Amino acid sequence: MIIEMFNFWYFFWIILFIGVFFGLYFLLRSKSDKTKKIVLSAILWFGLALHFLKCFIPPYSTDRARLYRDIWFINICAANILLFPFIFLSKNKSAKDYMFYIGVISGILSMVMPLEPIKKVDQAAEMLDVVRFYIHHAFLWIVPLLMVLLKLHTLSWKRVWKVPLCLLGLFLFIMLNQIFQSELGFVALRGSDFFAIGYKNTSYIWGPDDAIGEIIAKFCPDIFKTVPVGQYAGQEKYWPFFWLIVPAFVLITPVCFGVSLIFDWKNFKADVIMLKSRIHEKHTAKKE
């Protein structure tokens, strides 16, 4: 089983989990809310357990350094695997909005562009990890989408602005994971190169290091791209985490707003009509 863009196995996994999604939807749609919650919660907890169980399969079982690096929650998808079971059980609507938008977006993108398995040196020897990759990333979009379609959570376009805030909170969590990894000896410290960012730059925390990162960087203000003081003052260096703040709002908010209109267009339409009515009333009152 070799994963390459648009080969048989590439489409196999996408079609398989689309089938799983529809199977779960038709199986659960007539069930009680309690049953729906139990099934979806069990899937999420299994995903979290699977994250730790990967230490028993190659390449993690044969490469201790890689195990120490990847068993932590050092990227968006891994951090979501940890947090989603708790968010799903919570009553926080904004957190569940985040779970839906970021889970669906990141999960589907990861399956459409499965860079992790494609980059593996020996996919045949790491087949179980390829399977784990697809299971994990399928769960990220299947469960949040079912959560909304099965009416266990209702989206609101008014809360969309909170999604980037939740995502930035996740970036801080990832950053702390990476700092603790270094400080506790699980991965090597940065070294002597002040400008090196690629040593453990998951999720672009330390700056852009590929084509996608460079696109994101176009929305970053110059102040967060420049060393402010010291011997390197004035040279280009992205401020860790801070450089992502503006791009998170500029790029994520419109996407989430567009998706929210699919599920909450009636309320949006009613709110727009109400706003127009109020503006008209104020304009009429001024004339009088």
Rosetta silent file (secondary structure, phi, psi, omega in degrees, C-alpha in Angstrom):
SEQUENCE: MIIEMFNFWYFFWIILFIGVFFGLYFLLRSKSDKTKKIVLSAILWFGLALHFLKCFIPPYSTDRARLYRDIWFINICAANILLFPFIFLSKNKSAKDYMFYIGVISGILSMVMPLEPIKKVDQAAEMLDVVRFYIHHAFLWIVPLLMVLLKLHTLSWKRVWKVPLCLLGLFLFIMLNQIFQSELGFVALRGSDFFAIGYKNTSYIWGPDDAIGEIIAKFCPDIFKTVPVGQYAGQEKYWPFFWLIVPAFVLITPVCFGVSLIFDWKNFKADVIMLKSRIHEKHTAKKE
SCORE:     score description
SCORE:     0.000 S_00000001
   1 L     0.000  106.388  179.343    0.000    0.000    0.000 S_00000001
   2 L  -115.929  125.890  179.391    1.744    3.142   -1.243 S_00000001
   3 L   -92.176  120.765  172.794    0.046    6.526   -0.898 S_00000001
   4 L  -136.436  155.942 -178.878    0.634    8.963   -3.754 S_00000001
   5 L   -57.857  121.517  172.425   -1.472   11.875   -4.923 S_00000001
   6 L    69.926   16.930  172.913   -4.472   10.574   -6.912 S_00000001
   7 L   -87.255 -176.031 -175.671   -3.413    6.920   -7.023 S_00000001
   8 H   -57.828  -49.334 -175.401   -5.741    4.038   -6.047 S_00000001
   9 H   -68.132  -29.958  175.789   -4.921    4.104   -2.321 S_00000001
  10 H   -58.640  -49.000 -179.011   -5.287    7.892   -2.186 S_00000001
  11 H   -76.765  -28.733 -179.988   -8.933    7.603   -3.297 S_00000001
  12 H   -56.562  -49.511 -175.959   -9.494    4.356   -1.374 S_00000001
  13 H   -69.707  -37.462  177.934   -9.120    6.003    2.022 S_00000001
  14 H   -63.572  -48.552 -179.778  -11.181    9.062    1.097 S_00000001
  15 H   -64.415  -40.175  179.692  -14.049    6.951   -0.254 S_00000001
  16 H   -57.849  -47.971 -174.783  -13.846    4.545    2.699 S_00000001
  17 H   -80.551  -21.234  168.415  -14.283    7.256    5.316 S_00000001
  18 H   -64.814  -40.474  175.975  -16.973    9.049    3.347 S_00000001
  19 H   -63.239  -41.067  177.532  -18.764    5.725    3.537 S_00000001
  20 H   -61.529  -42.086  179.500  -18.097    5.527    7.283 S_00000001
  21 H   -59.573  -51.171 -178.515  -19.519    9.025    7.699 S_00000001
  22 H   -67.157  -35.495  177.185  -22.764    8.233    5.875 S_00000001
  23 H   -60.882  -45.875  178.788  -23.026    4.879    7.620 S_00000001
  24 H   -65.996  -38.290 -179.124  -22.813    6.510   11.035 S_00000001
  25 H   -62.049  -50.374 -177.610  -25.235    9.246   10.009 S_00000001
  26 H   -70.954  -28.193  177.582  -27.967    6.866    8.869 S_00000001
  27 H   -71.036  -36.891 -171.731  -27.329    4.552   11.826 S_00000001
  28 H   -98.797  -17.928 -170.399  -27.595    7.336   14.416 S_00000001
  29 L   -60.735  -27.731 -179.663  -30.097    9.822   12.988 S_00000001
  30 L   -99.213    2.444 -179.138  -33.113    8.019   14.489 S_00000001
  31 L   -85.560  168.343  178.175  -31.424    7.236   17.808 S_00000001
  32 L   -71.673  159.771  178.359  -31.767    9.170   21.046 S_00000001
  33 H   -60.070  -35.449  179.589  -29.412   12.031   21.830 S_00000001
  34 H   -62.171  -43.944  179.057  -27.910    9.922   24.605 S_00000001
  35 H   -65.094  -42.741  178.813  -27.008    7.151   22.162 S_00000001
  36 H   -58.642  -45.991 -178.597  -25.581    9.651   19.669 S_00000001
  37 H   -64.347  -40.595 -179.363  -23.395   11.198   22.366 S_00000001
  38 H   -63.374  -45.529 -177.928  -22.159    7.814   23.602 S_00000001
  39 H   -65.773  -49.052 -177.754  -21.176    6.642   20.102 S_00000001
  40 H   -67.045  -38.155  177.694  -19.468    9.878   19.035 S_00000001
  41 H   -64.742  -41.635  179.296  -17.729   10.253   22.386 S_00000001
  42 H   -61.092  -38.734  178.169  -16.462    6.660   22.190 S_00000001
  43 H   -62.477  -44.264 -179.480  -14.977    7.385   18.756 S_00000001
  44 H   -65.794  -41.479  179.462  -13.122   10.424   20.097 S_00000001
  45 H   -67.860  -34.923  174.899  -11.768    8.576   23.134 S_00000001
  46 H   -63.028  -40.694  177.828  -10.621    5.742   20.888 S_00000001
  47 H   -60.715  -40.064  178.192   -8.771    8.326   18.777 S_00000001
  48 H   -66.801  -42.651  178.419   -6.990    9.640   21.874 S_00000001
  49 H   -62.841  -38.759 -179.174   -6.047    6.116   22.972 S_00000001
  50 H   -64.228  -31.161  177.666   -4.782    5.381   19.466 S_00000001
  51 H   -58.937  -40.675 -179.364   -2.450    8.387   19.695 S_00000001
  52 H   -83.494  -29.976  179.557   -0.609    6.697   22.563 S_00000001
  53 H   -67.697  -17.989 -179.001   -0.928    3.181   21.191 S_00000001
  54 H   -65.519  -14.177  178.378    1.139    4.206   18.161 S_00000001
  55 H   -67.321  -10.178 -179.747    4.234    3.831   20.329 S_00000001
  56 H   -98.605    2.395 -179.581    3.881    0.058   19.741 S_00000001
  57 L  -123.445  154.708  175.326    4.077    0.256   15.928 S_00000001
  58 L   -65.322  146.352    7.995    6.844    1.311   13.512 S_00000001
  59 L   -89.303   -4.008 -173.551    8.372    3.823   13.123 S_00000001
  60 L   -71.217  -36.072 -179.148    7.819    4.824   16.765 S_00000001
  61 L   -72.434  -17.433 -178.455    8.537    1.388   18.245 S_00000001
  62 L  -110.328   -6.910 -177.966   11.867    1.240   16.376 S_00000001
  63 L  -134.026   94.360 -175.244   12.932    4.881   16.642 S_00000001
  64 H   -62.622  -36.536 -179.968   12.915    6.188   20.208 S_00000001
  65 H   -62.661  -41.207  178.796   13.913    9.721   19.173 S_00000001
  66 H   -68.855  -37.501  176.654   10.920    9.941   16.846 S_00000001
  67 H   -60.570  -47.462  179.548    8.660    8.521   19.533 S_00000001
  68 H   -61.183  -32.250 -179.090    9.800   11.171   22.013 S_00000001
  69 H   -76.780  -44.645 -168.117    9.169   13.855   19.390 S_00000001
  70 H   -97.374   -9.789  179.052    5.776   12.748   18.060 S_00000001
  71 L   -75.798  -16.865  174.727    4.038   11.299   21.122 S_00000001
  72 L   -78.413  171.115 -178.331    3.549   14.886   22.327 S_00000001
  73 L   -99.108   79.828 -166.696    0.756   17.076   20.949 S_00000001
  74 L  -106.614   10.219  172.382    2.953   19.164   18.665 S_00000001
  75 L  -146.570  173.789 -173.558    0.640   20.074   15.781 S_00000001
  76 H   -59.029  -47.732 -176.453   -2.954   21.176   15.257 S_00000001
  77 H   -66.090  -43.021  179.472   -4.363   17.738   14.496 S_00000001
  78 H   -63.967  -41.573  179.186   -2.570   15.996   17.367 S_00000001
  79 H   -64.714  -37.832  177.926   -3.664   18.691   19.826 S_00000001
  80 H   -67.539  -35.628  176.106   -7.246   18.370   18.603 S_00000001
  81 H   -57.408  -37.469  178.248   -7.102   14.598   19.077 S_00000001
  82 H   -73.001  -44.540 -169.618   -6.365   15.331   22.743 S_00000001
  83 H   -84.246  -30.918 -173.641   -8.887   18.143   23.244 S_00000001
  84 H   -58.180  -40.086  178.500  -11.908   17.036   21.212 S_00000001
  85 H   -59.309  -36.671 -179.326  -13.131   14.343   23.654 S_00000001
  86 H   -76.371  -39.534  177.836  -13.246   16.939   26.433 S_00000001
  87 H   -63.090  -41.894 -178.289  -14.781   19.658   24.249 S_00000001
  88 H   -60.609  -36.085 -179.014  -17.472   17.255   23.060 S_00000001
  89 H   -82.972  -12.338 -178.060  -18.505   16.518   26.646 S_00000001
  90 L   -80.052  172.040  177.283  -18.453   20.194   27.635 S_00000001
  91 L  -109.508   11.932 -178.642  -21.319   22.662   27.402 S_00000001
  92 L   -79.368  110.171 -176.013  -19.177   25.442   25.944 S_00000001
  93 H   -67.057  -37.274 -179.505  -20.800   26.452   22.654 S_00000001
  94 H   -66.918  -39.309  178.203  -17.801   28.466   21.436 S_00000001
  95 H   -65.686  -38.007  178.250  -15.453   25.535   22.031 S_00000001
  96 H   -71.209  -32.843  172.006  -17.795   23.245   20.115 S_00000001
  97 H   -58.961  -47.284  178.046  -17.920   25.799   17.285 S_00000001
  98 H   -58.633  -45.248  179.720  -14.125   25.615   17.183 S_00000001
  99 H   -56.602  -41.963 -179.062  -14.306   21.815   17.221 S_00000001
 100 H   -69.108  -57.062 -173.589  -16.615   21.886   14.217 S_00000001
 101 H   -63.699  -53.387 -175.899  -14.889   24.490   12.041 S_00000001
 102 H   -72.735  -35.508  178.083  -11.253   23.604   12.686 S_00000001
 103 H   -63.569  -47.840 -179.654  -11.943   19.881   12.937 S_00000001
 104 H   -66.029  -45.352 -178.248  -13.760   19.722    9.614 S_00000001
 105 H   -64.707  -51.643 -176.503  -11.306   22.032    7.835 S_00000001
 106 H   -69.152  -38.506 -179.197   -8.103   20.421    9.159 S_00000001
 107 H   -65.222  -46.767 -179.292   -9.420   16.865    8.920 S_00000001
 108 H   -68.379  -42.340  178.809  -10.594   17.144    5.323 S_00000001
 109 H   -60.226  -39.616 -178.969   -7.485   19.050    4.198 S_00000001
 110 H   -65.821  -32.118  178.980   -5.263   16.378    5.749 S_00000001
 111 H   -81.337  -33.075  178.022   -7.068   13.646    3.817 S_00000001
 112 H   -74.046  -34.531  176.790   -7.122   15.586    0.538 S_00000001
 113 L  -122.770   76.468 -175.114   -3.430   16.445    0.952 S_00000001
 114 L   -78.002   69.162 -173.539   -1.996   13.496    2.956 S_00000001
 115 H   -65.003  -35.328 -177.190    1.531   14.886    3.148 S_00000001
 116 H   -60.897  -52.736  178.784    2.572   12.841    6.203 S_00000001
 117 H   -68.322  -33.131 -179.902    2.169    9.373    4.641 S_00000001
 118 H   -63.701  -35.308 -177.491    3.445   10.550    1.253 S_00000001
 119 H   -78.992   -9.305 -178.305    6.673   11.790    2.853 S_00000001
 120 L   -62.290  135.246 -178.751    7.360    8.471    4.595 S_00000001
 121 L   -66.305  -39.622 -177.241   10.597    6.897    3.404 S_00000001
 122 L  -135.663   85.746 -177.175    9.217    3.363    3.590 S_00000001
 123 L   -62.995  -34.298 -178.631    5.426    3.319    3.569 S_00000001
 124 L   -61.892  -43.344 -179.481    5.303   -0.481    3.365 S_00000001
 125 L   -72.360  -22.470 -177.842    7.224   -0.872    6.637 S_00000001
 126 L  -111.936   31.512 -175.319    5.093    1.827    8.261 S_00000001
 127 H   -58.080  -41.713 -179.041    1.730    0.667    6.909 S_00000001
 128 H   -62.860  -33.905  178.645    0.083    0.581   10.326 S_00000001
 129 H   -73.286  -31.143  174.604    1.048    4.196   10.907 S_00000001
 130 H   -63.984  -43.938  177.305   -0.436    5.154    7.541 S_00000001
 131 H   -61.761  -44.192  177.645   -3.696    3.502    8.621 S_00000001
 132 H   -58.512  -42.378  179.057   -3.496    5.340   11.970 S_00000001
 133 H   -55.320  -48.568 -177.125   -2.996    8.624   10.120 S_00000001
 134 H   -69.472  -38.550  177.486   -6.203    8.181    8.138 S_00000001
 135 H   -61.313  -48.870 -178.853   -8.231    7.018   11.142 S_00000001
 136 H   -59.385  -49.692 -174.271   -7.129   10.000   13.214 S_00000001
 137 H   -75.139  -24.052  173.073   -7.745   12.605   10.549 S_00000001
 138 H   -69.866  -41.056  178.022  -11.067   11.072    9.531 S_00000001
 139 H   -59.483  -33.760 -176.060  -12.271   11.291   13.138 S_00000001
 140 H   -63.327  -30.854  179.277  -11.389   15.003   13.174 S_00000001
 141 H  -104.616  -30.059 -177.586  -14.017   15.823   10.553 S_00000001
 142 H   -65.773  -49.729 -175.552  -16.513   12.955   10.882 S_00000001
 143 H   -66.495  -49.022  178.453  -17.396   13.473   14.561 S_00000001
 144 H   -61.275  -38.224  179.835  -17.765   17.301   14.513 S_00000001
 145 H   -66.968  -41.792  176.387  -19.826   17.166   11.304 S_00000001
 146 H   -65.929  -36.096  178.938  -22.100   14.482   12.744 S_00000001
 147 H   -55.717  -39.463 -179.719  -22.330   16.479   15.972 S_00000001
 148 H   -82.206  -46.058 -177.624  -23.952   19.311   14.031 S_00000001
 149 H   -64.836  -31.646  178.584  -25.967   17.277   11.512 S_00000001
 150 L   -88.117    7.694  173.824  -27.409   15.115   14.301 S_00000001
 151 L    63.182   33.787  171.602  -28.376   18.323   16.152 S_00000001
 152 L   -87.000  -12.048  176.869  -26.189   17.735   19.184 S_00000001
 153 L  -152.450  140.981 -179.601  -24.831   21.244   18.668 S_00000001
 154 L  -113.311  124.989  179.533  -26.224   24.295   16.902 S_00000001
 155 L   -79.149  153.653  175.395  -23.900   26.699   15.117 S_00000001
 156 L  -137.565  129.619  179.994  -24.363   30.458   15.228 S_00000001
 157 H   -64.161  -22.508 -178.604  -22.812   32.939   12.820 S_00000001
 158 H   -69.655  -20.979 -178.352  -22.591   35.405   15.725 S_00000001
 159 H   -97.116    3.311 -175.304  -19.928   33.278   17.456 S_00000001
 160 L   -58.209  -36.173 -176.143  -17.669   32.925   14.421 S_00000001
 161 L   -64.240  -17.802 -179.919  -15.271   35.618   15.656 S_00000001
 162 H   -81.305  -17.667 -177.015  -14.397   33.419   18.640 S_00000001
 163 H   -61.732  -47.371  176.794  -12.999   30.600   16.480 S_00000001
 164 H   -59.285  -34.334  177.733   -9.648   32.360   15.768 S_00000001
 165 H   -62.885  -43.326  177.850   -9.314   33.032   19.505 S_00000001
 166 H   -64.337  -39.754  179.336   -9.731   29.335   20.234 S_00000001
 167 H   -65.043  -40.580  177.567   -7.233   28.484   17.499 S_00000001
 168 H   -64.673  -36.178  174.599   -4.688   30.919   18.937 S_00000001
 169 H   -62.166  -37.200  177.016   -5.194   29.286   22.322 S_00000001
 170 H   -65.862  -40.011  178.167   -4.390   25.963   20.653 S_00000001
 171 H   -60.269  -39.949  177.510   -1.205   27.443   19.160 S_00000001
 172 H   -63.520  -40.523  177.969   -0.113   28.460   22.661 S_00000001
 173 H   -61.516  -43.650  178.581   -0.784   24.934   23.873 S_00000001
 174 H   -63.455  -42.111 -179.539    1.332   23.509   21.020 S_00000001
 175 H   -61.596  -43.567  177.869    4.093   26.003   21.766 S_00000001
 176 H   -63.156  -39.579  175.785    4.171   24.991   25.438 S_00000001
 177 H   -55.872  -46.247 -177.103    4.362   21.332   24.375 S_00000001
 178 H   -68.287  -38.950  178.514    7.412   22.103   22.258 S_00000001
 179 H   -63.994  -45.984  178.970    9.087   24.162   24.987 S_00000001
 180 H   -63.388  -37.432  176.796    8.595   21.391   27.555 S_00000001
 181 H   -56.957  -45.743 -178.791    9.937   18.846   25.056 S_00000001
 182 H   -69.341  -47.030 -174.179   13.137   20.830   24.751 S_00000001
 183 H   -69.669  -24.397 -179.832   13.506   21.728   28.403 S_00000001
 184 L   -97.676   -0.353  173.859   12.899   18.140   29.555 S_00000001
 185 L    89.884    7.264 -179.794   15.289   16.647   27.029 S_00000001
 186 L   -72.466  -31.642  173.111   12.818   14.858   24.752 S_00000001
 187 L  -132.818  160.934 -177.809   14.104   16.813   21.740 S_00000001
 188 L   -68.231  149.708  174.063   17.288   18.782   21.204 S_00000001
 189 L   -67.320  167.174 -175.282   17.436   22.452   22.102 S_00000001
 190 L   -54.588  -42.919 -174.980   17.506   24.992   19.299 S_00000001
 191 L   102.778 -161.940 -172.971   21.302   25.300   19.175 S_00000001
 192 L   -90.904   -9.301 -176.720   23.394   28.362   18.378 S_00000001
 193 L   -85.330  107.590 -177.185   21.535   29.533   15.258 S_00000001
 194 L   -62.579  -28.535 -173.967   19.283   32.393   16.338 S_00000001
 195 L   -97.998   -1.260 -179.369   17.382   32.318   13.052 S_00000001
 196 L   -71.684  129.882  179.815   16.782   28.560   12.777 S_00000001
 197 L  -126.187  -14.019 -171.169   13.065   27.706   12.917 S_00000001
 198 L   -83.827   -0.400 -173.214   12.740   24.350   11.183 S_00000001
 199 L   -68.262  -27.848  174.182   14.041   22.153   13.982 S_00000001
 200 L  -160.798   50.136 -171.358   10.541   21.531   15.364 S_00000001
 201 L   -92.331   61.268  175.350    8.363   24.020   13.570 S_00000001
 202 H   -76.016  141.586  176.927    5.019   22.262   13.540 S_00000001
 203 H    63.964   18.594  174.826    1.989   24.438   12.793 S_00000001
 204 H    62.115   24.311 -178.519    4.254   27.396   11.886 S_00000001
 205 L   -56.502  -40.768 -172.952    4.601   28.453   15.533 S_00000001
 206 L   -96.822    2.515  179.002    8.136   29.774   14.975 S_00000001
 207 L   132.857  168.431 -179.993    7.574   31.245   11.506 S_00000001
 208 L   -75.464  136.789  178.566    6.862   30.212    7.894 S_00000001
 209 L  -136.816   16.860  173.542    9.081   27.485    6.476 S_00000001
 210 L  -155.079 -174.661 -174.705    7.279   26.392    3.300 S_00000001
 211 H   -62.950  -40.641  179.275    5.080   27.729    0.499 S_00000001
 212 H   -65.293  -41.878  178.063    1.884   27.628    2.559 S_00000001
 213 H   -61.121  -37.866  179.769    3.614   29.418    5.417 S_00000001
 214 H   -66.277  -34.552  176.547    4.807   32.143    3.062 S_00000001
 215 H   -66.074  -44.453  177.679    1.225   32.739    1.912 S_00000001
 216 H   -60.768  -37.690 -176.267    0.091   33.045    5.536 S_00000001
 217 H   -65.007  -20.931  179.409    3.011   35.418    6.213 S_00000001
 218 L   -64.582  -20.781 -179.058    1.658   37.941    3.696 S_00000001
 219 L   -98.328    5.741 -179.476   -1.031   38.813    6.232 S_00000001
 220 L   -91.366  128.637  176.593    1.427   39.317    9.091 S_00000001
 221 L   -61.009  147.690 -177.253    2.225   42.948   10.084 S_00000001
 222 H   -59.415  -29.822 -177.335    5.886   43.923    9.673 S_00000001
 223 H   -59.940  -29.396 -179.316    6.233   44.606   13.397 S_00000001
 224 H   -92.935   12.619  178.881    5.982   40.845   14.033 S_00000001
 225 H  -116.444    2.029 -171.095    8.624   40.068   11.416 S_00000001
 226 E  -125.950  137.280  175.223   11.497   42.138   12.825 S_00000001
 227 L   -69.789  121.945 -173.631   13.879   41.661   15.742 S_00000001
 228 L   -79.408  -34.197 -175.128   13.199   44.703   17.986 S_00000001
 229 L  -143.645  173.204  175.480   16.384   44.834   20.109 S_00000001
 230 L    90.738 -171.147 -175.204   19.782   43.243   20.641 S_00000001
 231 L   -67.857  -19.432  179.846   22.592   42.368   18.266 S_00000001
 232 L  -104.086   13.875 -177.145   20.138   41.249   15.558 S_00000001
 233 L   -52.735  132.588  177.746   17.883   44.326   15.851 S_00000001
 234 L    92.398  -15.225  179.529   16.210   45.218   12.559 S_00000001
 235 L   -83.242  157.078 -177.040   16.770   41.826   10.920 S_00000001
 236 E   -76.563  124.711  173.581   13.879   39.681    9.773 S_00000001
 237 L  -160.891  125.484 -177.213   12.713   37.072   12.257 S_00000001
 238 L   -74.576  133.425  177.932    9.119   36.125   12.933 S_00000001
 239 L   -68.360  123.881  179.355    7.956   36.515   16.511 S_00000001
 240 L   -53.567  134.050  179.415    6.993   33.048   17.789 S_00000001
 241 L    67.411  -51.117 -173.875    3.199   32.703   18.017 S_00000001
 242 H   -59.525  -32.242 -177.570    2.553   36.467   17.769 S_00000001
 243 H   -67.529  -16.002 -178.225    3.060   36.511   14.008 S_00000001
 244 H   -88.817  -10.602 -172.273    0.041   34.203   13.637 S_00000001
 245 H   -62.160  -55.949 -178.578   -2.462   36.453   15.435 S_00000001
 246 H   -64.509  -47.634  177.120   -3.507   38.704   12.537 S_00000001
 247 H   -56.930  -34.670 -179.816   -3.454   35.925    9.893 S_00000001
 248 H   -60.676  -44.246  179.779   -5.654   33.767   12.159 S_00000001
 249 H   -73.078  -42.457 -176.056   -8.390   36.407   12.189 S_00000001
 250 H   -68.517  -38.851 -174.332   -7.987   37.482    8.551 S_00000001
 251 H   -92.869  -38.879 -174.315   -7.902   33.966    7.075 S_00000001
 252 H   -80.458  -41.517 -175.234   -9.989   31.853    9.446 S_00000001
 253 H   -58.437  -49.249  179.590  -12.909   34.186   10.183 S_00000001
 254 H   -61.526  -38.443  179.556  -14.207   34.561    6.586 S_00000001
 255 H   -63.705  -47.542 -179.834  -13.976   30.806    5.973 S_00000001
 256 H   -65.242  -37.130  177.968  -15.858   29.991    9.170 S_00000001
 257 H   -63.193  -44.227  178.617  -18.421   32.700    8.445 S_00000001
 258 H   -60.589  -42.537  178.760  -19.058   31.246    4.990 S_00000001
 259 H   -67.475  -37.043 -178.030  -19.511   27.762    6.439 S_00000001
 260 H   -62.941  -31.438 -178.812  -21.772   29.096    9.200 S_00000001
 261 H   -66.913  -24.695  177.605  -24.188   30.486    6.608 S_00000001
 262 H   -65.311  -37.193 -174.650  -24.810   26.940    5.354 S_00000001
 263 H  -101.210  -21.228 -172.926  -26.166   25.944    8.766 S_00000001
 264 H  -129.257   29.182 -174.637  -27.402   29.245   10.207 S_00000001
 265 H   -67.255  -29.540  179.981  -28.560   31.210    7.156 S_00000001
 266 H   -64.835  -46.013  178.897  -32.115   31.667    8.491 S_00000001
 267 H   -66.678  -38.271  178.311  -30.902   33.448   11.629 S_00000001
 268 H   -62.704  -45.065  179.637  -28.407   35.471    9.601 S_00000001
 269 H   -61.513  -43.668  179.702  -31.156   36.550    7.185 S_00000001
 270 H   -64.256  -39.494  179.876  -33.472   37.480   10.069 S_00000001
 271 H   -67.999  -37.388  177.863  -30.707   39.475   11.777 S_00000001
 272 H   -66.071  -42.723  178.397  -29.916   41.355    8.560 S_00000001
 273 H   -62.755  -42.036  178.931  -33.598   42.225    8.077 S_00000001
 274 H   -63.913  -41.210  179.402  -33.813   43.395   11.695 S_00000001
 275 H   -63.839  -43.781  178.250  -30.679   45.517   11.275 S_00000001
 276 H   -61.158  -38.993 -179.987  -32.046   47.133    8.112 S_00000001
 277 H   -64.952  -42.413  179.504  -35.287   47.853    9.928 S_00000001
 278 H   -65.701  -42.444  178.359  -33.491   49.546   12.822 S_00000001
 279 H   -61.639  -41.884  179.305  -31.343   51.626   10.471 S_00000001
 280 H   -64.043  -40.857  179.894  -34.463   52.689    8.586 S_00000001
 281 H   -64.555  -42.374  179.599  -36.225   53.632   11.833 S_00000001
 282 H   -66.289  -40.039  179.009  -33.271   55.735   12.998 S_00000001
 283 H   -64.474  -39.796  179.356  -33.004   57.428    9.611 S_00000001
 284 H   -67.359  -40.199 -178.646  -36.747   58.213    9.657 S_00000001
 285 H   -65.504  -36.264  179.134  -36.539   59.538   13.222 S_00000001
 286 H   -65.781  -37.869  179.849  -33.700   61.925   12.285 S_00000001
 287 H   -65.630  -35.318 -179.922  -35.751   63.359    9.431 S_00000001
 288 L   -74.922    0.000    0.000  -38.637   64.034   11.785 S_00000001
